[in-house]
Amino acid sequence: MKVKKIPMRSCVVTREKLPKQELIRVVRTPNQEVIIDLTGKANGRGAYLKKDLEVFEKAKKTKVLDKILEIEVKDEIYEELKKTL
């Protein structure tokens, strides 16, 4: 039996390589909107965050998502992220 490969992604805050299931993907769509992608398959530029409240707070404080996605991330997105954690 063949062993299935686990997709690994890097958290933009901690720079840790983690399995994709342990991260939340935030996407800038081609329409210049920022959404939280729970499926992991939405079109656009994505950034991964570790599912951890400390990492989330650090991302909000340093505005790392603004830099990675090259667009201003509104507070509503951060509130939605906090609820999903």
Buried (B, 14 or more C-beta within 10 A) or exposed (E): EEEEEEEEBBBBBBEBEBEEEBBBBBBBBEEEEBBBBEEBEBEBBBBBBBBBEEBBEBBBEEEBBEEBBEBEBEEEBBEBBEEEE
